[in-house]
Amino acid sequence: MIGKIYRKFKYKLLARRLIKEHAYDRLEFEDRDVLERLILPNILADFNPKKVLDVGREDYQMWYNEFFKGRELWTVDIDPKRSEFGAVNHITDDIANIGKYFRNNYFDFILINGVLGWGLNSHSFIEKTFTSLYQIMKPGGILILGWNDLDDLTPVKINKIKALKSFEKYFFKPLQASQFRCIGEGRHTYGFFRKAKK
């Protein structure tokens, strides 16, 4: 219990410092604000994941590596030009192929944000992706999916992704929801999932 309280304090301060140093100005509860100020610090404090997979990288996400110092962080992006923004452990490939790189039950925490509808567009590849993510996640592990909930940017409605139904919905206490829509025209939404413990 004391360890969790310490981690909450530590990661709240870390998030505050990193946001001040690296983030662009944003409104409270915009998608990046929610991810950086609430989701990442609380996941790190509450679950203390040792092995992390972050899917998709842009230049403005490079500093996310600092959230995961001292942990085994893997990043993946299909564009070779984005490898410079990834972690030391970076894979250049389609996320649908992630299963060939890791054994089953490997990751404690997986973040897949801003990829659905922005590169991950084929229904068959979407199903393959979430099947693979389920397989490489440890029982009890957390998956966070972020997407723009707009018809033209959501190739498959979330509730129609069969492979995603293998996961349980997870109630994320800081947002009091298992699915949270951020402010903004993009209707960016975070879904919280957990692989059931055996």
JOSULSUL-V354856 format. One record per residue. N is the residue number from 1. PHI is phi in whole degrees, 0 to 359 (999 if undefined). Layout:
n: [N	N]
phi: [PHI	PHI]
This chain:
n: [1	2	3	4	5	6	7	8	9	10	11	12	13	14	15	16	17	18	19	20	21	22	23	24	25	26	27	28	29	30	31	32	33	34	35	36	37	38	39	40	41	42	43	44	45	46	47	48	49	50	51	52	53	54	55	56	57	58	59	60	61	62	63	64	65	66	67	68	69	70	71	72	73	74	75	76	77	78	79	80	81	82	83	84	85	86	87	88	89	90	91	92	93	94	95	96	97	98	99	100	101	102	103	104	105	106	107	108	109	110	111	112	113	114	115	116	117	118	119	120	121	122	123	124	125	126	127	128	129	130	131	132	133	134	135	136	137	138	139	140	141	142	143	144	145	146	147	148	149	150	151	152	153	154	155	156	157	158	159	160	161	162	163	164	165	166	167	168	169	170	171	172	173	174	175	176	177	178	179	180	181	182	183	184	185	186	187	188	189	190	191	192	193	194	195	196	197	198]
phi: [999	297	299	291	297	299	297	299	297	299	282	294	294	299	300	300	294	295	298	297	281	239	276	279	295	209	280	298	75	291	301	290	299	298	295	280	270	244	291	299	299	287	297	297	287	281	249	47	296	266	235	234	240	243	261	86	221	236	300	285	256	303	288	299	305	292	299	253	303	82	237	275	256	242	237	216	207	286	272	301	293	268	297	295	265	273	282	304	268	236	243	258	187	289	299	298	263	299	298	281	263	225	282	298	58	262	265	271	214	231	245	233	235	73	251	294	87	234	128	266	240	280	302	294	290	296	297	297	299	287	295	294	297	297	294	273	268	290	303	90	289	251	243	242	248	243	208	272	276	235	305	282	244	240	298	221	300	305	286	257	276	298	295	290	287	293	277	273	289	241	277	267	302	301	252	53	196	261	213	226	264	280	286	119	293	287	50	294	231	250	248	247	227	219	278	301	287	282]
